[in-house]
């Protein structure tokens, strides 16, 4: 549980002008489209917790969609604060007077609810029309795990939208320099008064360190750091996290298609007469020995040599015949044949 109130300030981005930042507002509020006038008031949520059987004429799809993002409320002379931006879509119906929107923090067990009421003339003429509702007055903190619900007023059974949302602290973007073997990581959308950690790691069951991590000071205006790598692998990831207790780590794994290096790691040890293949990243494959025929157009599988493993595969007392090869076949990959003695 995070009991720290964090002031959110707008982050100026460097290096990559295409990075998205959290939108900035001066006042939070409610808006509705289609010329529908709406107003909101706080709600305890308990009065709309019991559902009613829906009329036969009411479609269960009256609530169309719900999207959640974050905005920063920044008023001159006051610290900025982070708010949920909740957008919902519904079809107008004479049986629906409004909406109830609630957010529940899974970390603090606190809830916030608001009632949205529609006021319109000639309501029957508007039945079936799609209206967009946007509400952005629920204040949240970074690294909070939020559960958001949207119900009709009155609340009809099985007419409800819900979604979990994690208030991320930090957005990662990168630039790759293959010649220098560096990954330049750009960080945005994190509090100015907090430090941010960035590292490269190999993702197995957990993300294992590849070199030392870097620290981006919250008070520094330059939010970029370069990290060195030795080999570009599909399991190489960029990981970042805010310097807060139990802060969630964000991972960016952009090199998943760089798989060629996985299939070339075949090693023969003449002292022990062992032939081994060990992937640099976890990958579920079928490995077996094969021998090319005289025509060299087909590598015939050798019986009792099949191994199914995500880790190291080793064969003992191997004959170093030039046509003896190792065949590696991935579940979603092509077959790769390595002939170390040719």
C-alpha positions in Angstrom: 0.0 0.0 0.0 1.4 3.4 -1.0 0.6 6.1 1.5 2.6 8.8 -0.2 0.9 11.8 -1.9 2.8 12.5 -5.1 2.6 15.9 -6.9 2.4 15.4 -10.6 4.1 18.0 -12.9 4.0 18.1 -16.7 7.2 16.5 -18.1 8.9 18.1 -21.1 10.0 15.4 -23.5 13.4 15.2 -25.2 14.8 13.2 -28.1 11.5 11.9 -29.4 8.8 14.4 -30.2 6.3 11.6 -30.9 6.2 10.5 -27.3 2.7 10.9 -25.8 2.3 12.9 -22.6 -0.5 13.1 -20.1 -2.9 15.8 -21.2 -3.2 18.9 -19.0 -6.4 20.5 -17.9 -7.1 23.5 -15.7 -10.5 22.3 -14.4 -12.1 18.9 -14.2 -15.7 18.4 -15.2 -18.4 16.5 -17.1 -19.3 16.7 -20.7 -21.9 15.0 -22.9 -22.3 14.9 -26.7 -25.3 14.9 -29.1 -26.7 18.1 -27.6 -27.6 16.4 -24.4 -27.4 18.5 -21.3 -26.0 16.6 -18.3 -25.0 17.4 -14.7 -23.3 15.4 -12.0 -23.3 15.2 -8.3 -21.3 12.9 -5.8 -22.9 9.6 -5.0 -22.3 7.2 -2.2 -22.9 4.3 -4.6 -24.9 2.2 -2.1 -28.3 3.4 -3.4 -27.5 2.1 -6.9 -25.9 -1.1 -5.8 -29.1 -3.1 -6.0 -30.3 -4.0 -9.5 -33.7 -4.2 -11.0 -35.0 -6.5 -13.7 -34.6 -4.6 -17.0 -37.7 -3.9 -19.2 -38.2 -6.1 -22.2 -37.6 -3.2 -24.5 -34.2 -2.3 -23.0 -31.2 -3.8 -24.7 -28.4 -5.2 -22.6 -26.0 -3.4 -24.9 -27.4 0.1 -23.9 -23.9 0.8 -22.5 -21.6 0.7 -25.5 -18.0 1.2 -24.3 -15.8 2.6 -21.6 -12.2 3.9 -21.9 -9.9 5.1 -19.1 -6.9 7.3 -19.2 -5.3 10.0 -17.0 -5.1 13.8 -17.1 -3.2 16.3 -15.0 -5.1 19.1 -13.4 -2.8 22.1 -13.2 -4.1 25.3 -11.8 -1.7 28.3 -11.5 -0.4 28.7 -8.0 -1.4 25.2 -6.9 0.4 21.8 -7.3 -0.7 19.6 -10.2 -2.8 16.5 -9.4 -3.5 13.4 -11.4 -7.1 12.5 -12.3 -8.9 9.6 -14.1 -10.4 10.5 -17.5 -13.3 8.2 -18.0 -15.1 8.1 -21.4 -18.3 6.2 -21.8 -20.8 5.6 -24.7 -24.4 4.6 -24.4 -27.6 4.5 -26.4 -30.3 6.8 -25.1 -33.4 5.0 -23.8 -36.5 6.3 -22.1 -35.9 3.8 -19.3 -32.5 5.3 -18.5 -32.3 8.6 -16.6 -28.6 8.7 -16.2 -25.4 6.9 -15.2 -23.4 6.1 -12.1 -19.7 6.1 -12.5 -17.5 4.7 -9.7 -13.8 4.2 -9.1 -12.6 1.9 -6.4 -8.9 1.7 -5.3 -7.7 -1.8 -4.7 -4.8 -0.4 -2.7 -6.6 1.9 -0.3 -10.1 0.3 -0.5 -11.6 3.8 -1.0 -14.3 4.5 -3.6 -15.5 7.6 -5.4 -18.8 7.8 -7.2 -20.8 10.3 -9.2 -24.3 10.4 -10.6 -24.7 11.7 -14.1 -28.2 12.9 -15.0 -29.5 13.7 -18.4 -31.9 16.6 -19.1 -33.3 16.7 -22.6 -36.4 17.7 -24.4 -38.3 15.5 -26.9 -36.7 12.4 -25.3 -38.6 9.9 -27.5 -37.1 11.5 -30.6 -33.6 10.8 -29.2 -34.2 7.2 -28.3 -31.5 5.0 -29.7 -29.1 7.9 -30.3 -25.5 7.3 -29.2 -24.2 9.8 -26.6 -20.6 10.2 -25.4 -20.0 11.0 -21.7 -16.7 12.2 -20.3 -15.9 12.6 -16.7 -12.4 13.5 -15.2 -12.9 14.5 -11.6 -11.7 11.4 -9.7 -8.3 12.2 -8.2 -5.8 9.4 -8.1 -2.1 8.8 -7.3 0.6 7.1 -9.3 0.9 3.4 -9.0 -2.7 3.0 -7.8 -4.7 -0.1 -9.0 -8.2 1.2 -9.8 -11.4 -0.7 -10.5 -13.9 1.5 -12.5 -17.6 0.7 -13.0 -20.4 2.3 -15.1 -24.0 1.5 -14.4 -27.4 2.9 -15.6 -29.7 4.9 -13.3 -31.8 3.1 -12.3 -29.4 0.1 -12.2 -30.7 -2.7 -14.3 -29.3 -6.2 -13.8 -26.6 -7.3 -16.2 -26.4 -3.8 -17.6 -22.9 -2.7 -16.4 -19.4 -2.0 -17.6 -16.3 -2.6 -15.5 -12.6 -2.3 -16.1 -9.4 -2.4 -14.1 -6.8 0.3 -14.6 -3.3 0.8 -13.3 -2.2 4.4 -12.9 1.3 4.0 -14.4 4.2 6.1 -13.3 6.6 6.5 -16.2 6.3 5.9 -20.0 9.3 4.3 -21.7 10.5 4.9 -25.3 13.8 4.0 -26.9 16.2 4.6 -29.7 18.5 1.7 -30.8 22.1 2.2 -32.1 23.2 -1.2 -33.4 26.7 0.0 -34.4 27.5 1.2 -30.8 25.3 -1.5 -29.2 23.4 1.0 -27.1 19.8 1.5 -26.2 18.8 5.1 -25.4 15.8 5.1 -23.1 13.6 8.1 -22.8 11.3 8.4 -19.8 8.2 10.6 -19.5 5.2 11.0 -17.3 6.7 10.5 -13.9 6.7 12.8 -10.8 9.4 15.5 -10.9 10.2 15.0 -7.2 10.9 11.3 -7.5 13.9 9.4 -9.0 13.3 6.8 -11.7 15.3 3.6 -12.2 16.0 2.1 -15.7 17.9 -1.1 -16.6 18.3 -3.7 -19.3 17.4 -7.3 -18.4 16.9 -10.7 -19.9 13.3 -11.9 -19.4 13.0 -15.5 -18.2 10.6 -16.3 -15.3 11.7 -12.9 -13.9 13.8 -10.2 -15.6 17.5 -10.8 -14.8 20.0 -8.0 -14.7 22.2 -7.2 -17.7 24.7 -4.8 -16.3 24.0 -2.0 -13.8 20.9 0.0 -13.6 20.8 3.8 -14.3 19.1 6.5 -12.2 17.3 9.4 -13.7 16.9 12.2 -11.0 13.5 13.6 -10.8 14.7 17.2 -10.6 16.8 16.8 -13.8 15.3 18.2 -17.0 17.1 15.6 -19.1 15.0 12.4 -19.0 17.2 10.1 -21.1 19.9 7.6 -20.5 22.0 5.2 -22.7 22.5 1.6 -21.8 25.0 -0.8 -23.3 24.2 -4.3 -24.4 26.5 -7.1 -25.6 24.0 -9.1 -27.7 20.7 -8.2 -29.2 18.3 -11.0 -28.1 14.6 -11.5 -28.3 14.4 -11.6 -24.5 16.3 -8.3 -24.0 14.0 -5.9 -22.3 14.1 -2.3 -20.9 12.6 -2.1 -17.4 11.8 1.0 -15.5 10.3 1.8 -12.1 9.6 4.7 -9.8 11.6 5.0 -6.6 8.6 4.3 -4.4 7.9 1.3 -2.2 6.2 -1.6 -4.1 6.3 0.5 -7.3 5.2 -1.5 -10.3 7.9 -2.1 -12.9 7.2 -1.3 -16.6 8.8 -3.5 -19.2 9.4 -2.8 -22.9 10.6 -5.8 -24.9 11.1 -4.5 -28.5 13.5 -7.1 -29.8 11.3 -10.2 -29.9 12.0 -10.6 -33.7 15.8 -10.8 -33.3 15.8 -14.6 -33.1 18.6 -15.6 -35.5 21.2 -15.6 -32.7 19.3 -18.3 -30.8 19.8 -21.0 -33.4 23.5 -20.5 -33.9 24.6 -21.4 -30.4 25.8 -25.0 -31.1 29.1 -25.9 -29.3 31.2 -29.1 -29.6 33.7 -30.0 -26.8 36.4 -32.4 -28.2 37.7 -33.3 -24.7 34.3 -34.6 -23.5 33.0 -35.5 -27.0 29.8 -33.6 -26.2 27.7 -31.6 -28.6 25.4 -29.0 -27.0 22.9 -26.4 -27.9 21.9 -23.8 -25.3 19.6 -20.8 -26.1 20.5 -17.4 -24.8 16.7 -16.9 -24.2 14.0 -19.2 -23.0 12.3 -20.8 -26.0 10.4 -24.1 -26.2 11.9 -26.1 -29.0 12.4 -29.7 -30.3 16.0 -30.6 -30.8 17.4 -33.7 -32.6 20.4 -35.0 -34.5 20.2 -35.7 -38.2 22.5 -36.8 -41.0 22.5 -35.5 -44.6 22.0 -38.0 -47.3 24.4 -38.3 -50.3 22.3 -35.9 -52.3 22.6 -33.3 -49.5 19.0 -32.3 -50.0 17.5 -33.9 -46.8 18.8 -34.3 -43.3 17.4 -37.6 -42.0 16.4 -37.7 -38.3 18.4 -40.0 -36.0 16.2 -42.1 -33.8 16.2 -41.6 -30.0 17.9 -38.2 -30.4 14.8 -36.1 -29.8 14.8 -33.6 -26.9 12.1 -31.2 -25.9 13.4 -28.5 -23.7 13.5 -24.8 -23.2 17.1 -25.0 -21.8 20.4 -26.7 -22.7 20.4 -29.8 -24.8 23.5 -32.0 -24.7 24.6 -35.2 -26.6 27.5 -37.4 -25.4 30.0 -39.4 -27.5 29.1 -37.7 -30.7 30.7 -38.8 -34.0 32.3 -35.8 -35.7 31.1 -36.8 -39.1 30.9 -33.8 -41.5 27.3 -34.7 -42.4 26.2 -35.0 -38.8 24.0 -32.0 -37.9 21.7 -30.7 -35.2 18.2 -29.8 -36.0 16.3 -27.2 -33.9 12.6 -26.7 -34.5 10.6 -24.0 -32.6 6.9 -24.2 -32.0 6.3 -21.0 -34.0 9.6 -20.9 -35.8 11.1 -22.5 -38.9 13.5 -25.4 -38.7 17.1 -24.5 -38.2 19.9 -27.0 -39.1 23.5 -26.5 -37.8 26.3 -28.7 -39.0 29.4 -28.0 -36.8 31.6 -30.5 -38.4 31.1 -29.6 -42.0 
